Amino acid sequence: MCKIQRLSERVEILLPKHSSIKPKASIFEFLFLKMELVNGSYQIQGIDVAEICKEFGTPLYVYDGQKIINQLQSLKNAFSENQVKVKFAAKSLTNISILKLLKKHGAGVDVVSIQEAHIAMGAGFTNEEIMFTPNCVDFDEIVAGVDLGLNINLDNLSVLEKFGKKYGSTYPCCIRLNPHILAGGNYKISTGHGNSKFGISVYQLPQITQLVEQYQIIINGLHIHTGSEITETEVFLKMADILFGVARDFPALKFIDFGSGFKVAYKEGDLVTNIYDLGLKLGKAFKEFYQSYGKQLELWIEPGKYLVSEAGYLFVNANVVKATPSVTFVGVNSGLNHLIRPMMYDSYHHIVNTSNPTGDHKIYTVVGNICETDTFGSDRKLNEVREGDLLVLKNAGAYGYSMASNYNSRFRPAEVLMLNGKAQLIRKRDTLDDLLRNQVVLDFD
């Protein structure tokens, strides 16, 4: 009898008779929603993480598929009073199996390059389900998006003019606005302030309307995305006021896209976006607007981190424990080539020593094996780390693998999806042949 079956039976026995939970249908719909310590070992969906890493090796990205599904459903529930369409921000995790999982459970997708669009279509998304929001690309890429039949989102006046000249009233587009709102957890990922390269300034609305009238452009959507890690409902309501004010000048709208930026917890006590408060208040304001607008519109959102961040784990092994007079380093078999966010954004990723869950706490600085100061976490209190121990970095699902590289000619990790108590490989680890495949070797003899 497998561990999962035994555990399922134990849970069924423990559930009260009046419980509405039906464990035989899918025990994983309510249990194992995060990595937990069970009988002295860390597990994901009932599987010992050491067993997962033994099978697939480290460094290793592991994603909890049920957590992703639950996050998606929570958004649908929060915005259930409106015709919400959730467009997953593919740039956060562009693995085709993850995209297929989200597609299966009713998500659309937001892409920022024509390559992401092709990957999304390979995952089964139809052109109508794909929002294409490029930035500073050659106009030929916009044309390629039109040829694929995508929803086109434009954020530049010159591109809007080129689009109007080429397509006129024959192909609709959405306009991304810059609301001049500074919000979010880090300036590098704040995209709605006045100095941001993203969006057409709301102060340039006269130029937008002039181009729309001149070329008879059909505007079928308006879009704002102000950045990441926004906790305040009021920020989204302020964006909504701006969008609603602009929307009255465009009678052919089918949707309004509020972007995302919903914050998740990285450590205990973190403030997060209250999506149910947001769904209630933004949904109410949206409904009042479209009733006065004269027709029902679709409400679109584009979560990335919210859906996949907490579902992702990066497992690494401790190569060395190096004590100096001032710092004790733990050097692991990974680095900024696998998870660059701490170095780029000063992002926090909680680190756990899964091999020694009851050991005494000591202070360590966890670093990588790259020829840079690639620090994953400074002055962290961890259970005593020994060389060879298995460590995990949490919240690694978003912008982890998708920003990984082969810097130092090191291999990118494998990726594994946990679903229904099974660990399945969804991307192979790089090999030396992968590093050499696209190189052209010249003959100097």
PEGIRA-V287948 format. One record per residue. N is the residue number from 0. PHI is phi in whole degrees, 0 to 359 (999 if undefined). NEAR is the number of other ideal C-beta (glycine too) atoms within 10 Angstrom. Layout:
BEGIN
[[N PHI NEAR] [N PHI NEAR]]
END
This chain:
BEGIN
[[0 999 6] [1 285 10] [2 301 14] [3 295 17] [4 296 12] [5 299 11] [6 293 18] [7 300 19] [8 294 14] [9 298 11] [10 295 16] [11 299 14] [12 294 8] [13 285 9] [14 290 14] [15 294 7] [16 299 4] [17 273 5] [18 298 11] [19 276 6] [20 287 14] [21 248 12] [22 298 19] [23 292 8] [24 294 8] [25 192 14] [26 302 23] [27 277 24] [28 285 16] [29 228 15] [30 242 17] [31 60 23] [32 271 18] [33 201 14] [34 291 20] [35 225 13] [36 273 12] [37 233 13] [38 52 6] [39 87 8] [40 227 15] [41 281 22] [42 226 21] [43 236 25] [44 51 25] [45 81 21] [46 256 21] [47 299 17] [48 295 23] [49 295 15] [50 292 13] [51 299 23] [52 288 21] [53 293 11] [54 287 12] [55 252 20] [56 82 14] [57 233 21] [58 300 26] [59 211 26] [60 270 28] [61 235 26] [62 240 26] [63 272 24] [64 298 22] [65 292 24] [66 297 24] [67 298 26] [68 299 22] [69 295 18] [70 297 24] [71 298 21] [72 294 14] [73 297 15] [74 292 22] [75 299 15] [76 294 12] [77 296 21] [78 251 23] [79 293 11] [80 281 13] [81 233 17] [82 280 14] [83 281 19] [84 237 19] [85 268 25] [86 253 25] [87 296 31] [88 285 28] [89 300 28] [90 300 17] [91 286 26] [92 197 28] [93 263 20] [94 269 20] [95 297 15] [96 289 18] [97 295 27] [98 298 23] [99 296 17] [100 298 22] [101 293 27] [102 301 18] [103 301 11] [104 258 15] [105 97 12] [106 271 23] [107 263 20] [108 213 25] [109 249 30] [110 238 28] [111 240 17] [112 215 18] [113 292 20] [114 292 11] [115 299 21] [116 298 24] [117 295 13] [118 296 18] [119 298 30] [120 293 19] [121 294 11] [122 277 20] [123 108 12] [124 289 24] [125 279 12] [126 299 15] [127 293 10] [128 272 17] [129 252 23] [130 260 28] [131 252 28] [132 237 27] [133 280 23] [134 219 16] [135 58 9] [136 261 16] [137 297 10] [138 298 14] [139 300 9] [140 289 14] [141 296 23] [142 301 16] [143 298 17] [144 295 24] [145 296 16] [146 300 10] [147 277 16] [148 80 13] [149 282 24] [150 286 26] [151 259 25] [152 240 25] [153 251 27] [154 229 23] [155 211 20] [156 297 16] [157 293 10] [158 291 20] [159 299 21] [160 293 17] [161 299 16] [162 297 22] [163 297 19] [164 298 12] [165 276 14] [166 247 19] [167 50 13] [168 265 11] [169 270 10] [170 215 14] [171 282 16] [172 212 23] [173 256 24] [174 244 26] [175 269 22] [176 258 24] [177 259 24] [178 276 24] [179 59 16] [180 240 22] [181 267 15] [182 209 22] [183 117 21] [184 272 19] [185 209 14] [186 301 12] [187 293 12] [188 243 17] [189 264 21] [190 243 23] [191 247 26] [192 272 17] [193 296 12] [194 262 9] [195 279 19] [196 282 10] [197 266 20] [198 82 26] [199 266 19] [200 304 15] [201 299 18] [202 284 10] [203 258 14] [204 302 15] [205 302 8] [206 292 14] [207 298 22] [208 294 14] [209 295 13] [210 292 18] [211 298 19] [212 289 10] [213 296 12] [214 252 18] [215 55 11] [216 287 26] [217 271 17] [218 263 22] [219 257 17] [220 200 24] [221 235 24] [222 219 24] [223 222 26] [224 222 26] [225 262 28] [226 138 24] [227 240 26] [228 62 22] [229 265 24] [230 260 18] [231 269 15] [232 302 17] [233 298 12] [234 297 21] [235 293 24] [236 292 14] [237 294 16] [238 300 24] [239 298 21] [240 301 12] [241 295 18] [242 298 21] [243 295 18] [244 294 12] [245 286 21] [246 301 19] [247 295 12] [248 275 13] [249 232 18] [250 283 10] [251 260 12] [252 297 23] [253 245 16] [254 208 17] [255 233 24] [256 251 25] [257 265 23] [258 65 26] [259 204 27] [260 98 29] [261 293 26] [262 271 21] [263 247 20] [264 279 14] [265 255 17] [266 208 10] [267 301 6] [268 92 5] [269 297 12] [270 287 11] [271 229 13] [272 287 22] [273 277 16] [274 291 21] [275 284 13] [276 295 12] [277 297 24] [278 300 24] [279 294 15] [280 284 16] [281 291 22] [282 298 17] [283 295 13] [284 296 14] [285 295 24] [286 296 15] [287 297 11] [288 293 18] [289 291 19] [290 293 10] [291 281 9] [292 292 16] [293 113 9] [294 201 9] [295 285 11] [296 245 20] [297 270 16] [298 259 22] [299 250 25] [300 225 27] [301 230 25] [302 286 26] [303 238 23] [304 303 24] [305 301 27] [306 278 29] [307 237 30] [308 301 27] [309 288 23] [310 280 28] [311 254 28] [312 227 28] [313 249 27] [314 265 27] [315 222 28] [316 252 18] [317 282 21] [318 281 15] [319 220 12] [320 243 17] [321 241 14] [322 267 9] [323 244 8] [324 301 4] [325 242 6] [326 220 13] [327 252 13] [328 266 16] [329 248 26] [330 263 19] [331 249 28] [332 272 19] [333 207 28] [334 182 24] [335 295 24] [336 290 23] [337 253 30] [338 216 28] [339 268 19] [340 303 20] [341 300 19] [342 280 17] [343 277 14] [344 242 16] [345 56 10] [346 287 18] [347 262 16] [348 232 23] [349 295 14] [350 242 21] [351 231 20] [352 272 24] [353 284 21] [354 278 21] [355 219 16] [356 293 12] [357 246 8] [358 289 14] [359 298 8] [360 281 11] [361 223 15] [362 260 11] [363 226 25] [364 249 18] [365 265 26] [366 230 23] [367 262 26] [368 252 19] [369 266 17] [370 279 9] [371 220 13] [372 279 9] [373 265 23] [374 268 15] [375 275 26] [376 190 18] [377 257 12] [378 52 9] [379 265 20] [380 273 9] [381 235 21] [382 301 18] [383 318 15] [384 259 23] [385 245 13] [386 302 12] [387 100 10] [388 298 20] [389 264 22] [390 251 27] [391 228 24] [392 255 26] [393 274 20] [394 52 23] [395 256 25] [396 284 29] [397 252 26] [398 59 25] [399 262 26] [400 299 24] [401 295 16] [402 253 16] [403 288 23] [404 217 11] [405 257 12] [406 306 16] [407 66 14] [408 56 10] [409 264 20] [410 282 17] [411 286 20] [412 289 28] [413 281 19] [414 234 24] [415 231 23] [416 251 22] [417 264 25] [418 209 18] [419 54 13] [420 75 21] [421 237 13] [422 259 19] [423 236 13] [424 291 14] [425 241 18] [426 202 17] [427 284 13] [428 293 16] [429 302 16] [430 235 10] [431 298 9] [432 299 7] [433 298 13] [434 291 14] [435 266 10] [436 304 8] [437 265 6] [438 274 7] [439 254 4] [440 269 6] [441 276 6] [442 258 4] [443 259 4] [444 287 3]]
END
